Amino acid sequence: MEKNTNYLVGVFGDQDILVKAVKALRKKGVKIYEVFTPYPVHFLEDALGYKRSWMPRAAFGFGALGTTCAILLQSWIMGYEWPMIIGGKGFIAIPDFVPITFELTVLFSAFGMAGSFFVSQDLKPHKVPQIFDRRQSDDKHIMAIDLAKNSLSEDELKTLLQEVGAEEVNNKSFTEREKKASFFDYVSDLFTKGVTDSARELKG
Amino acid sequence: MAHVDVDLKNVQEQFTFDGKLKKNVLLIGGIGVVLFVLGAIFLMMGGGHDDHHAAVQHATEVASVASDGAHGDAHGGGHHGEFHWYQRIIVDFWMSGVFFTGVALLGFFFFALQYVANSGWPTLIMRVMLNFRQFIPVGGIVLLITFLVGSHTIFHWTHDGIADPNSPTYDAIIAGKTDFLNVPFFLFRMVLFVSIWTFFGFILNKVTKAEDQDMSGTTKYFRKAQRLSVAFLIFFGISESITSWDWIMSIDTHWFSTLFGWYILAGWLVTAVAFMSLFVLILQDMGYLKLVNENHLHDLGKFLFGFSIFWSYLWFSQFLLIYYANIPEETVYFIDRLKSDTYAPLFFGILVTNFLFPFFVLMTRDAKRKTIMMKIVAVVVIFGHFMEYCLLIVPGSLKENGGFGLTEIGTGMIFLSIFLYLYFTGLSKGGLIPQNHPMLEESVHHHT
């Protein structure tokens, strides 16, 4: 398959240099596609200018939904559908409902968060990961810059990256398959090849 | 943000306790005295007379509800005989004393906990936690005097003849508990626990202050403090539980709850954390603790939020089982509080101040990092838990003659003033930052 260079990949060895590099590049107006690090690096998100995730708000929403469902469910069962007197209490005795309400709040919140995480990270069965450099999960920090989104030329960006402390600067492109994962291909692969990871290039 | 480059040899700050802060602390005490005197005068003039009348009726009702149960003692009505105004003041002293001694103890416990947990983030505010210890001995002495003066008012089990089968006031249930609940043993435990807590406070203070002078860069003092903290925590675990039975649960002598120690611990702990956050913010407003930033505050906020929920969890665990099982000898505790016009508002009020308010206000990350939010929540939580102590101690000893009024708030403010005075005086002795603490650097660069 024809390969076209789309991304410039800077490899960094030190987290402090990385954070400083991110700041310096952003100051010069370079748009950084993404930075991959083997472990969480403090202050990197601030340097990249990321907004805070919407996940906490989703958690609250799912939790509130769980609370509502739990109260409605119990009130309906214990109050209307099959009223029962337990321990001489009223049909709808709120203190009795608290443990189940609590559990359902946690359950909805947990499942909702798991789902939200998959959605926010675009994780799906037929996802083919775009791996810029395999060392990103080992001992190097990887910075990817999308050439199409930057007005500067490839050479200019290369020099800039080297100036701010990149150890290597590589080109990286992805196959059509990696760029646009198709659910149909995924399913047909399952039938023709079985469960393999043939879509991914495992070599460095 | 980002990296703070700090010369760690040059971070020491010296706190001085004077000026506006001292004036305010004394002002709190002054207002407390005024409220207390006003309240006492109202009580003396018999302001609660009508209440008393209604209360007698009410107590009979309560007693009749209670006597539907197995043992059928009319606990509510007769034992205390007629009510004198000074009885309420004795109970108020006990209430505030227990509350503030417990907060002081738990603040110091939190300090020791940081050593045992090997945690690095709070090193900058370690002295803020350490100085809670200042109130422990004073609170202990106040409680001892209050007990010696008014044990009959506060504790039903101290009455004469209660364990004597021939006496008209014989109480079989209390008689069965006298092996543990008798005055000499009670006093022995009280004196022993308070003196050992004080001793640990004294010696840990000495070790950490010695570390300030030691420029050799060893971890000798840190390890020593760690070992002492482990010893303290073991002793604390046992003594705090027993103390909560002694000082609080034994007021309702017939009643018992197996998670009471935990419940009291959670209440004291969340109040101590609230005080801690408030002290940090006050010191910052005065220009101290320059290196403490919103990341440290965020962690304190998380503790305040978490322990509020922990308290609510234990409160509810205790309530739900008793409510659900509906056994008369257990429910009598909640009947005293729920079926009473005096205590029912407090009973529901503390749920708002101690659970709903901190839960919803401190839920977001931003709220925990804002000084104004933390100040408001800390004050509300402290006040809420003070009301909780009214609910824990007053109904059992005074029945319907008690309440949450001027004398309670007045006594609380007097104790608060003493607590703050001792606290800030202690803080002004020695530096504000544990200078040679091996985890100081971690704390300076703390980032959440």
Interface residues (C-beta under 8 A of the other chain):
Chain A: D16 V19 H42 F43 D46 A47 R52 P56 F60 G87 G88 P95 D96 V98 P99
Chain B: M1 A2 H3 F316 F319 L320 Y323 Y324 A325 N326 M363 T364 R365 H447
